[in-house]
Amino acid sequence: MNGSLLIVEDEEKLARLLAEYLEQSGYRVACLGDGDAVVPWVRSHVPDLILLDLMLPRRDGLDICKEIRSFSAVPIIMITARIEEIDRLLGLELGADDYICKPFSPREVVARVKTVLRRAAAPPQAAAAGLRLDEQRYLATLRGTNLDLTAVEFKLLQLLFATPGRIYSRSQLMDRIYPNERVVSDRTIDSHVKKLRRKIAAVRPGEEFIHAVYGVGYKFEAPARVAD
């Protein structure tokens, strides 16, 4: 078996069709049609990937995606018939890994699933750049040098590091880093990012790991080339 998948789709015939194609490709597949049932199921079963419809009964797919991202980095492919760019951007901001727009070919879905799972299984790009995180000791090293991060800076780097290329809004970062603290401003996140960049630059001048995405937030991307 290639892994376990969850299809969240309220159109039963479509869900069954996708399940059959994916099962023929060697995946174990479960299907849900009720938005309220998704998060408890994911917490209990821990799938390898989720195909998540945008429009669902009882709960919106983007809202589900946001909650899942608060506790899991499981790959999520959004399924949508709404192709407006605002929906695409919002989905990426909330942590979706890819999109499939209706109507689509089941073979395309299988191909997308394989691509996303392959990407998720690849070694973190940061490893090649010499960045290592030890979450037990809150220790981050770059090319063997301790970055001497505060607990908040470590959490920020750890979140971005875990999903290279994924864009996080400032509000998402605040919710994850300060889950029990509401009196925090966007400038607080910007300040932490600035200090984190400064500490990385002190070890590897000219190498960017934390990138700003104008009007949206921040993402992690290791340098394409790293000088020795």
Backbone bond lengths (Angstrom), bond angles and torsions (degrees), N, CA, C in turn:
res aa  C-N    CA-C-N  psi(-1)  N-CA   C-N-CA  omega(-1)  CA-C   N-CA-C  phi
1 M - - - 1.461 - - 1.531 110.71 -
2 N 1.339 116.02 144.54 1.455 121.21 -177.33 1.520 114.06 -89.02
3 G 1.320 118.11 -11.69 1.455 120.73 -179.00 1.516 110.76 142.25
4 S 1.329 115.47 174.29 1.462 120.53 -177.48 1.521 110.24 -107.67
5 L 1.334 115.77 136.19 1.451 122.27 -177.89 1.518 110.30 -123.99
6 L 1.318 115.50 149.51 1.458 121.44 173.02 1.520 108.40 -118.25
7 I 1.333 116.81 123.78 1.462 122.16 174.27 1.521 107.81 -101.81
8 V 1.325 116.08 121.38 1.462 121.10 177.36 1.523 107.10 -110.71
9 E 1.322 115.41 100.68 1.468 121.78 -173.01 1.524 108.47 -153.90
10 D 1.350 117.04 125.47 1.458 119.69 -176.82 1.532 112.88 -85.16
11 E 1.341 118.16 -11.95 1.468 120.45 173.06 1.527 107.60 -82.13
12 E 1.321 115.94 101.88 1.462 120.78 -170.61 1.525 113.13 -59.49
13 K 1.335 117.26 -41.67 1.462 119.91 -179.04 1.526 111.33 -64.44
14 L 1.318 116.72 -40.67 1.465 120.64 178.62 1.519 110.59 -66.51
15 A 1.325 116.84 -42.90 1.461 120.43 179.36 1.523 110.83 -61.03
16 R 1.329 116.09 -42.73 1.464 120.20 -179.44 1.528 111.38 -66.34
17 L 1.348 115.75 -39.20 1.463 119.96 178.50 1.523 110.98 -62.66
18 L 1.320 116.40 -46.91 1.465 120.33 178.25 1.521 110.83 -61.60
19 A 1.333 116.21 -42.48 1.465 120.60 -179.64 1.522 110.88 -60.02
20 E 1.333 116.78 -42.60 1.470 120.03 -179.07 1.524 111.68 -63.09
21 Y 1.324 116.83 -44.35 1.473 120.26 178.98 1.533 110.93 -63.71
22 L 1.306 116.56 -42.39 1.466 120.40 -177.86 1.531 110.98 -70.83
23 E 1.323 116.74 -37.12 1.466 119.42 177.27 1.528 110.58 -66.15
24 Q 1.330 116.72 -36.12 1.472 119.74 176.74 1.529 111.54 -64.81
25 S 1.329 116.43 -23.06 1.470 120.89 178.00 1.524 111.88 -90.59
26 G 1.330 116.23 5.32 1.457 119.58 173.43 1.514 116.29 97.23
27 Y 1.334 118.17 11.86 1.468 120.99 -179.94 1.528 111.08 -96.06
28 R 1.313 116.15 147.79 1.461 121.55 168.48 1.525 107.00 -86.19
29 V 1.320 117.90 131.16 1.459 120.86 -171.29 1.525 111.10 -128.87
30 A 1.333 115.79 134.62 1.465 122.60 170.79 1.525 107.37 -120.71
31 C 1.335 116.57 150.85 1.466 121.22 -178.59 1.529 110.13 -125.83
32 L 1.329 115.58 139.95 1.460 122.21 173.83 1.526 107.96 -133.23
33 G 1.337 116.24 144.04 1.452 120.43 178.28 1.507 114.07 -118.43
34 D 1.322 116.66 -5.28 1.463 122.27 -177.46 1.523 109.74 -108.69
35 G 1.336 117.20 119.77 1.464 120.84 -177.11 1.513 113.93 -58.11
36 D 1.330 118.14 -35.14 1.460 120.86 -177.96 1.528 112.88 -67.89
37 A 1.329 117.51 -20.54 1.464 120.52 -176.27 1.529 113.21 -87.03
38 V 1.328 117.16 -10.05 1.465 119.99 -168.81 1.526 112.93 -69.78
39 V 1.331 117.55 -54.27 1.465 120.16 -174.60 1.526 111.71 -60.44
40 P 1.345 120.22 -48.04 1.471 119.04 177.12 1.524 112.80 -58.10
41 W 1.350 116.40 -37.89 1.471 119.61 179.18 1.518 110.62 -65.11
42 V 1.317 117.49 -44.22 1.465 121.41 -178.79 1.527 110.62 -63.61
43 R 1.314 116.73 -40.58 1.476 120.07 178.21 1.525 111.21 -62.58
44 S 1.320 117.21 -35.05 1.468 120.92 -176.05 1.523 113.42 -84.26
45 H 1.333 117.42 -33.76 1.460 120.17 -170.74 1.530 115.29 -108.76
46 V 1.323 118.48 -20.33 1.465 123.65 177.29 1.536 112.27 49.29
47 P 1.335 118.37 71.50 1.464 120.77 179.00 1.524 111.88 -70.81
48 D 1.322 116.46 165.50 1.461 121.51 177.45 1.525 112.22 -83.77
49 L 1.348 116.56 -21.90 1.465 121.19 179.02 1.523 108.50 -162.47
50 I 1.344 115.26 149.58 1.463 121.34 179.11 1.523 109.44 -122.85
51 L 1.325 116.22 128.89 1.461 122.63 168.37 1.522 106.01 -97.41
52 L 1.321 117.63 112.59 1.460 121.81 -167.86 1.523 111.39 -120.91
53 D 1.335 116.54 115.29 1.457 120.93 178.14 1.524 109.89 -71.45
54 L 1.327 115.48 143.86 1.462 120.31 -178.64 1.522 111.93 -71.77
55 M 1.340 116.42 -43.91 1.462 121.29 -177.01 1.522 110.31 -101.59
56 L 1.333 116.26 112.14 1.461 121.41 -177.01 1.528 110.35 -132.37
57 P 1.333 117.14 154.48 1.464 119.06 173.27 1.529 110.47 -67.09
58 R 1.308 116.42 140.65 1.463 124.28 169.99 1.523 114.70 77.00
59 R 1.344 117.83 -24.93 1.460 118.26 179.03 1.525 110.63 -158.77
60 D 1.324 116.95 137.47 1.455 122.84 -177.97 1.526 111.12 -74.26
61 G 1.347 115.75 143.14 1.459 120.12 -178.63 1.512 113.84 -62.49
62 L 1.336 118.15 -35.72 1.455 120.56 178.78 1.526 111.38 -66.21
63 D 1.318 116.36 -37.31 1.463 120.63 177.41 1.528 110.54 -65.80
64 I 1.326 116.09 -40.51 1.469 120.65 177.07 1.521 109.98 -62.94
65 C 1.337 116.38 -45.06 1.460 121.43 179.50 1.525 110.50 -57.64
66 K 1.318 116.14 -44.75 1.463 120.59 -179.34 1.522 111.32 -60.82
67 E 1.325 117.81 -43.36 1.466 119.78 -179.32 1.525 111.50 -68.47
68 I 1.332 116.73 -40.84 1.465 118.93 178.45 1.523 110.28 -60.42
69 R 1.334 116.51 -40.16 1.466 120.21 -179.73 1.531 112.78 -65.37
70 S 1.320 117.51 -17.14 1.468 120.07 178.59 1.523 112.53 -74.58
71 F 1.365 116.82 -14.88 1.462 118.63 179.97 1.529 113.96 -137.54
72 S 1.339 118.35 -4.68 1.462 119.42 -175.32 1.523 111.07 -148.23
73 A 1.338 115.87 146.92 1.459 122.49 175.17 1.524 111.31 -104.01
74 V 1.345 117.46 18.30 1.457 121.10 -179.88 1.536 109.73 -54.71
75 P 1.333 118.71 134.60 1.470 120.10 178.36 1.526 111.85 -59.50
76 I 1.337 116.07 137.40 1.463 122.09 -179.42 1.527 109.14 -128.62
77 I 1.332 116.04 125.38 1.464 121.98 173.36 1.525 107.44 -108.29
78 M 1.330 116.52 119.58 1.455 121.00 -179.87 1.528 109.74 -82.19
79 I 1.326 116.29 137.98 1.463 122.81 174.56 1.523 107.31 -111.13
80 T 1.320 117.15 124.76 1.457 118.98 -175.44 1.517 112.73 -148.69
81 A 1.339 115.09 148.44 1.457 121.39 171.82 1.521 109.92 -101.93
82 R 1.339 116.54 -3.16 1.455 122.42 179.48 1.524 108.24 -97.53
83 I 1.305 117.09 110.63 1.462 120.20 -170.99 1.520 113.16 -103.15
84 E 1.323 116.98 10.26 1.457 118.98 179.24 1.527 110.21 -61.98
85 E 1.306 117.01 142.40 1.467 121.10 -177.25 1.523 112.60 -61.53
86 I 1.330 117.28 -30.40 1.464 118.87 179.89 1.521 110.72 -62.13
87 D 1.338 117.05 -37.68 1.460 120.18 178.29 1.525 111.12 -68.44
88 R 1.327 115.70 -39.81 1.467 119.21 178.96 1.533 110.49 -62.89
89 L 1.333 116.36 -46.63 1.453 120.24 -178.82 1.513 111.29 -63.10
90 L 1.337 116.20 -44.49 1.453 119.84 -179.46 1.512 111.00 -62.95
91 G 1.335 116.35 -39.13 1.460 119.61 178.67 1.511 111.77 -62.59
92 L 1.333 116.97 -42.52 1.461 120.25 177.97 1.516 110.65 -64.78
93 E 1.323 116.16 -40.39 1.455 120.26 -179.11 1.523 110.89 -62.34
94 L 1.326 116.58 -33.89 1.455 120.45 -178.66 1.524 112.29 -84.19
95 G 1.333 117.65 -6.67 1.453 118.93 172.28 1.501 116.98 111.76
96 A 1.342 119.53 15.00 1.465 120.09 175.68 1.528 109.77 -70.01
97 D 1.339 116.52 145.74 1.458 121.25 -178.87 1.525 112.36 -91.19
98 D 1.333 116.69 -25.14 1.464 119.54 -178.12 1.526 108.35 -164.34
99 Y 1.342 115.97 169.61 1.456 123.54 178.60 1.509 110.39 -128.27
100 I 1.316 115.71 147.35 1.458 122.36 166.94 1.520 106.41 -131.26
101 C 1.328 116.59 125.25 1.462 121.03 -177.89 1.528 110.69 -98.95
102 K 1.323 115.67 133.45 1.459 121.29 174.66 1.529 109.44 -73.74
103 P 1.347 117.61 143.90 1.476 127.57 -4.56 1.520 110.75 -78.63
104 F 1.324 116.30 153.58 1.455 120.13 -179.39 1.523 109.84 -143.26
105 S 1.318 115.88 165.31 1.457 121.99 175.55 1.532 108.94 -89.90
106 P 1.328 118.72 135.47 1.469 120.08 175.98 1.529 112.14 -56.01
107 R 1.333 116.55 -31.72 1.467 119.49 178.31 1.532 110.65 -65.77
108 E 1.331 116.04 -35.34 1.465 119.42 176.43 1.526 110.50 -63.37
109 V 1.336 116.09 -40.18 1.460 120.36 179.17 1.527 110.23 -62.15
110 V 1.327 116.47 -45.35 1.466 120.17 179.19 1.530 110.00 -59.58
111 A 1.320 117.17 -42.94 1.461 121.18 179.78 1.528 110.97 -63.71
112 R 1.330 116.78 -42.27 1.468 120.30 179.45 1.527 110.60 -65.05
113 V 1.319 116.53 -42.15 1.466 120.58 179.08 1.522 110.34 -59.30
114 K 1.327 116.97 -46.47 1.463 120.81 -179.68 1.530 110.75 -61.50
115 T 1.335 116.75 -41.35 1.463 121.15 -178.58 1.520 111.29 -64.83
116 V 1.325 116.36 -46.11 1.469 120.23 -178.15 1.525 110.97 -66.78
117 L 1.328 117.56 -41.13 1.463 120.33 178.27 1.527 111.52 -66.07
118 R 1.330 116.14 -38.05 1.466 120.02 177.81 1.526 110.06 -63.42
119 R 1.330 115.99 -41.37 1.460 120.70 179.73 1.528 110.57 -66.17
120 A 1.334 116.11 -39.77 1.465 120.48 -178.88 1.524 111.58 -67.55
121 A 1.344 116.39 -30.77 1.462 120.80 -177.76 1.518 112.73 -84.43
122 A 1.329 117.18 -11.82 1.464 119.92 -178.21 1.526 110.69 -68.86
123 P 1.327 118.23 149.79 1.460 120.89 177.74 1.519 110.10 -58.62
124 P 1.338 118.25 140.46 1.460 120.65 179.10 1.521 111.05 -53.39
125 Q 1.337 116.18 134.39 1.457 119.25 -178.51 1.522 111.50 -61.92
126 A 1.322 116.90 -25.69 1.452 119.74 -178.73 1.528 111.94 -67.78
127 A 1.344 116.64 -26.04 1.455 119.34 -178.47 1.524 110.45 -60.41
128 A 1.345 115.57 -40.20 1.460 119.51 179.52 1.519 111.69 -67.96
129 A 1.322 116.73 -22.92 1.463 121.04 179.87 1.526 111.90 -90.71
130 G 1.334 116.36 2.71 1.460 119.66 174.95 1.513 115.44 85.56
131 L 1.328 118.45 15.59 1.463 121.04 179.53 1.522 109.63 -95.83
132 R 1.327 117.15 128.05 1.458 122.63 -179.96 1.522 109.50 -130.51
133 L 1.357 115.87 137.23 1.459 121.09 178.17 1.520 109.59 -120.14
134 D 1.321 115.96 132.01 1.462 122.77 175.30 1.521 107.21 -115.14
135 E 1.346 116.02 97.89 1.460 118.95 -173.83 1.523 112.96 -71.79
136 Q 1.320 118.13 -20.09 1.460 120.15 176.98 1.523 111.70 -67.91
137 R 1.328 115.55 -35.42 1.474 120.31 -178.15 1.525 113.25 -108.89
138 Y 1.333 116.24 4.01 1.474 120.61 -176.86 1.531 109.99 53.12
139 L 1.331 114.38 44.45 1.462 121.04 -175.99 1.523 110.11 -114.54
140 A 1.325 117.16 125.95 1.459 122.94 176.10 1.516 108.35 -118.95
141 T 1.333 115.73 128.00 1.463 119.98 178.19 1.525 109.53 -124.25
142 L 1.309 115.74 145.28 1.461 122.39 177.15 1.519 107.32 -125.58
143 R 1.338 115.74 115.87 1.466 121.35 -175.29 1.530 111.39 53.81
144 G 1.345 114.85 38.01 1.457 120.70 177.39 1.512 115.32 83.79
145 T 1.331 118.40 -4.21 1.462 122.06 -179.22 1.525 109.97 -99.12
146 N 1.334 115.72 128.83 1.459 121.21 178.55 1.528 109.79 -65.90
147 L 1.335 117.09 126.72 1.462 120.73 178.99 1.527 112.39 -79.41
148 D 1.334 116.55 -10.72 1.470 121.33 176.60 1.528 111.18 55.01
149 L 1.335 116.59 56.27 1.454 121.91 -177.79 1.523 111.83 -87.71
150 T 1.320 115.29 149.36 1.460 119.65 170.03 1.533 108.12 -73.79
151 A 1.337 116.99 169.11 1.463 120.34 -179.76 1.532 110.94 -60.56
152 V 1.311 117.63 -40.65 1.468 121.21 -179.87 1.522 110.90 -68.00
153 E 1.323 117.33 -42.27 1.465 120.70 178.08 1.524 110.99 -62.65
154 F 1.339 116.33 -38.63 1.462 120.08 178.77 1.525 110.26 -64.59
155 K 1.332 117.07 -45.35 1.466 120.88 179.56 1.522 111.15 -60.11
156 L 1.318 115.73 -40.91 1.465 120.76 179.10 1.521 110.74 -63.10
157 L 1.313 116.96 -48.70 1.459 121.33 179.87 1.523 110.65 -64.51
158 Q 1.317 117.24 -40.92 1.463 121.55 -179.10 1.526 111.39 -61.87
159 L 1.323 117.04 -42.14 1.461 121.24 179.93 1.523 111.20 -63.89
160 L 1.324 116.41 -48.30 1.466 120.21 -179.40 1.528 111.28 -67.71
161 F 1.332 116.26 -40.57 1.462 123.70 -178.52 1.534 111.81 -60.13
162 A 1.357 116.08 -35.71 1.468 120.83 -173.94 1.520 112.69 -68.35
163 T 1.331 117.37 -23.50 1.468 120.48 -176.99 1.522 109.94 -135.37
164 P 1.335 118.11 73.99 1.472 121.37 -177.63 1.523 112.28 -54.93
165 G 1.309 115.84 135.14 1.451 121.08 177.91 1.505 115.05 87.59
166 R 1.327 117.09 -15.94 1.464 119.54 -179.72 1.527 109.75 -80.51
167 I 1.328 115.38 134.53 1.458 121.05 -178.25 1.524 109.74 -90.83
168 Y 1.328 115.48 129.17 1.460 121.70 175.05 1.526 109.20 -113.13
169 S 1.322 116.08 131.66 1.459 119.53 174.78 1.525 109.04 -73.68
170 R 1.308 116.47 163.45 1.467 120.42 177.86 1.523 110.84 -61.45
171 S 1.323 116.72 -39.01 1.465 119.43 -179.21 1.526 110.89 -65.39
172 Q 1.333 117.56 -38.10 1.460 120.22 176.19 1.521 110.72 -62.48
173 L 1.323 116.53 -44.97 1.461 120.55 -179.88 1.522 110.90 -62.71
174 M 1.328 116.28 -40.63 1.462 119.47 178.52 1.528 111.00 -63.51
175 D 1.339 116.64 -43.19 1.462 120.44 -179.55 1.521 112.09 -62.72
176 R 1.337 116.42 -35.60 1.461 120.05 -178.11 1.522 112.60 -80.08
177 I 1.318 116.79 -36.69 1.460 120.40 -175.54 1.525 112.19 -86.14
178 Y 1.331 115.23 -32.13 1.465 120.38 178.23 1.522 109.56 -122.50
179 P 1.336 118.87 66.13 1.468 120.54 -174.27 1.523 114.20 -62.96
180 N 1.328 118.20 -25.88 1.461 121.24 -178.19 1.517 112.58 -110.44
181 E 1.318 116.67 11.81 1.472 120.89 -176.78 1.516 109.21 -125.51
182 R 1.317 116.19 119.00 1.461 120.45 -176.64 1.526 113.01 -98.80
183 V 1.336 117.55 -21.56 1.462 119.69 -176.46 1.522 109.39 -89.18
184 V 1.328 115.57 70.34 1.457 122.12 179.15 1.521 107.37 -135.89
185 S 1.314 117.48 135.97 1.460 120.69 -176.62 1.529 111.22 -102.50
186 D 1.342 114.84 166.89 1.463 120.08 175.87 1.524 111.11 -57.70
187 R 1.323 115.81 -34.34 1.462 120.22 -177.63 1.527 111.63 -64.62
188 T 1.335 116.63 -26.89 1.466 119.81 177.78 1.525 110.05 -63.72
189 I 1.331 116.61 -44.93 1.468 120.91 178.44 1.522 109.73 -63.92
190 D 1.327 117.57 -44.61 1.469 121.03 178.93 1.525 110.91 -58.68
191 S 1.326 116.19 -38.38 1.468 120.99 179.67 1.531 111.05 -65.93
192 H 1.335 116.35 -42.53 1.465 120.04 178.78 1.530 110.67 -64.52
193 V 1.337 116.23 -42.02 1.467 120.18 179.11 1.521 110.09 -62.35
194 K 1.321 117.05 -42.44 1.466 121.39 -179.89 1.531 110.85 -60.63
195 K 1.326 116.86 -44.40 1.466 120.87 179.75 1.523 111.11 -67.42
196 L 1.326 115.97 -38.92 1.469 120.50 179.27 1.523 110.35 -64.44
197 R 1.309 116.99 -44.05 1.468 120.60 177.42 1.522 111.51 -61.60
198 R 1.326 115.86 -39.98 1.460 120.65 -178.86 1.534 110.62 -63.20
199 K 1.336 116.90 -40.88 1.461 120.83 -179.11 1.529 111.34 -69.33
200 I 1.342 116.28 -36.65 1.467 119.82 176.54 1.526 110.35 -67.38
201 A 1.340 115.98 -42.87 1.467 120.72 -179.48 1.522 112.10 -63.82
202 A 1.339 116.82 -29.25 1.466 119.89 179.28 1.523 111.24 -66.23
203 V 1.342 115.97 -28.21 1.465 120.94 -179.80 1.528 110.88 -92.51
204 R 1.333 116.61 -43.22 1.464 121.72 -177.91 1.531 109.48 -130.22
205 P 1.321 118.12 80.88 1.464 121.45 -178.70 1.535 111.78 -56.63
206 G 1.314 115.50 136.10 1.453 120.76 176.13 1.504 115.76 84.83
207 E 1.342 118.16 -2.49 1.459 120.85 179.78 1.528 110.00 -102.89
208 E 1.327 117.08 123.16 1.458 122.49 -178.67 1.530 110.49 -100.31
209 F 1.312 116.37 129.86 1.461 121.97 175.02 1.530 111.28 -114.32
210 I 1.329 116.76 -39.05 1.460 122.36 -179.20 1.527 108.42 -101.00
211 H 1.328 116.57 118.96 1.464 121.38 -175.57 1.521 110.48 -115.27
212 A 1.323 115.68 135.61 1.463 121.00 175.61 1.523 109.58 -84.29
213 V 1.330 116.63 138.27 1.457 122.73 174.63 1.528 106.18 -112.17
214 Y 1.295 116.25 110.98 1.460 121.75 -170.53 1.531 111.96 -54.32
215 G 1.326 115.20 126.92 1.452 121.53 176.90 1.509 115.01 78.37
216 V 1.339 117.97 -1.98 1.462 120.26 -177.89 1.525 111.66 -121.78
217 G 1.335 117.64 -62.71 1.456 119.74 -177.88 1.509 112.37 168.70
218 Y 1.343 116.87 -130.60 1.463 121.66 -175.13 1.522 111.02 -135.22
219 K 1.341 114.74 156.19 1.453 121.13 174.85 1.524 109.37 -144.48
220 F 1.324 115.37 161.31 1.460 122.22 177.21 1.519 109.16 -103.06
221 E 1.317 115.70 132.16 1.463 121.14 174.39 1.523 107.69 -151.48
222 A 1.331 116.20 120.26 1.449 119.67 -179.97 1.529 109.38 -71.90
223 P 1.326 118.10 152.64 1.465 121.18 177.58 1.512 110.95 -56.96
224 A 1.334 116.49 142.61 1.462 121.19 179.02 1.512 110.98 -63.01
225 R 1.344 115.22 -39.75 1.457 120.73 177.84 1.511 109.18 -129.04
226 V 1.283 115.46 139.54 1.445 120.57 -178.11 1.520 109.72 -120.89
227 A 1.293 115.91 121.79 1.466 119.39 178.23 1.515 110.42 -76.26
228 D 1.326 116.40 144.89 1.472 120.55 179.07 1.521 111.41 -81.82
